[in-house]
Amino acid sequence: MLNHMNDLKLYLVLALTGLVVIFTLQNVVVVDIRFLFWSFSMSRALVIFFTLAIGVVIGWVLRGHLARKSEREARSASRPGR
């Protein structure tokens, strides 16, 4: 069973890697990016990747913040005298 799961994970990683390579090759067009007073050019694939990475980081930070907040609330609710 374990060997089958490892094979499945390997095939999944290889398939996802292949999809990323195809995506990158199809989106090599350089686009102009303007934000506030900055302006620069980069590959469309990199723009999408960086946007995704920023979204993942924001989600990770917010999830950690909310988990700590709910942990603090649970601790204060379980204290005697409240």
Protein Blocks (a to p, Z undefined) as FASTA:
>chain_A
ZZmmmmmmmmmmmmmmmmmmmmmmmmmcccdddehjaccdddfklmmmmmmmmmmmmmmm
mmmmmmmmmmmmmmmmmpghZZ
